[in-house]
Amino acid sequence: MEDAPIEDGENHKDIDVAPALISVHPAQESVAVTVGSELRVFDLHGGGSAVSLVDDSHGPFHKDSIRAIRYGANGKVFVSAGDDKLVKIWSTESWHCICTVSSEKRVTAVALSNDGLHVCFADKFGVVWVVDLDSVDSNQALVNKKAVQMLAHYCSIITSLEFSPDGRFIVSADRDFKIRVTVFPKKPLDGAHEIQSFCLGHTEFVSCLAFVSTSEYPQGFLVSGSGDSTVRLWNISSGSLLDTCEVEVKAGLLESNRRGEECNSAITDLCTIPDCTMIAVAIQSLQGIVLLSCDLSARTLSIAKVVSIMGETFIPTSSRASFSAGLLWMVAGVSNLRGFDHPSLARVRIISGFNKSNLDPQEFEPIVLEDNEIPGGYKLLEKLQGSVAVEEKVFLAAAEAVKTAMSNLLVKKQYSVEKREFRKRTRNDRKTKQ
């Protein structure tokens, strides 16, 4: 990797920008979108209706930008967390907040164990915490729970957390190019002390993780996206790199996206399709997604399709697939966008056609659904997007704001000797001597 430019050490104010996020119930019973501190949920049962969240703490659900949301594997629990240092655990049956856990630092990623008994979350200082849900009653709100430190990266922002399909490992990625595979212990509250492997090879921050698995390969293989514009395939047992796909180059996006810029276009999100070997990849400046095909027997990645969203500016910030309906849900949007009438905005789009386990990537023709064709229709869009129409230039500005915020937050800065000495002298986190 080439040396990063020397920074002048000034604070970056753009990091307040938070991308919109989306999460889908495993059986597609509900869909959740976050924009800043807003958590919007739509129930798809029956004719579909907007969900009213209930939090008996009598305060706002979240006081600052939400940075991570996740449904549990069985769909009974939903977790939201973010910059307000709160981890909220919701029952998806009643949409009551059944537990609020305080974090010492801002939360950057969440994951739920496959058995639904543990919530893990990571913070900006590289610590992964665990909360035991064994005694939590979905019909009782405000359970007092405390998080316990389980493992840690060395002072590096953790960007993604994932459990392996068999539940044996928890995988954590950080901005220092590392992916750590840790054996998930039988007693997580006692800490996780056994490292299975490190997956090393990215040359920029690791932004996202996902697992590809099928009935023939139930243990699955790990895929990772990075600021180096690559998606990589890993064997987590050994930490060995199986294949690297230079997505931006191989999809023919280099010239159209980089526009003379010196940096790569980061992979911002990965979403694997359940019971399928296709991976949806979101890239910083691409108006649409790239579909990768993973040949698990050959351990290779290849470009299957580039799906463009025509007729509007739509650069996804998050995507999730439903287990049952074969749909890929995507959201584009941002909060805290300065200088516009609509500082928080979101746009939801859906791609269909992923309902076959034996999809042939060469014959697969994805379909981008029109607004009136999506589950929940206009009622869902009004809840998840809001009813205000937003101009195209605002979405373009939002995409650039997210790009700048990600770079400022995750690209490691280098300082001159003089600036390093100045920062040491003026640092405000030293402990005061008694």
ABEGO torsion letter per residue (X at the ends): XBBBBBBAGBBBAAAABBBBBBBBBAAGABBBBBBEABBBBBBABEAEBBBBBBBAAGBBABABBBABBBBBAAGABBBBBEAAGBBBBBBAAAGBBABBBBBABBBABBBBBAAGABBBBBBAAGBBBBBBAAABBAABBGBBBBBBBABBBBGBBBABBBBBAAGABBBBBBAAGBBBBBBBBABAAAEBABBABBBBGBABBBABBBBBBBAABAAEBBBBBBAAGBBBBBBAAAGBBABBBBAAAAAGAAAAAAGGBABBBBBABBBBBBGBABBBBBBAABBEBBBBBBBAAAGBBBBABBBBBBGBBBBBABBBBBAAAGBBBBBBEBBGBBGBABABBBBBBBBBGAABAABBAAABBBBBBBAAABBGEAAAAAAAAEABBBBAAAAAAAAAAAAAAAAAAABBBBBBAAAAAAAAAABAABBBBX
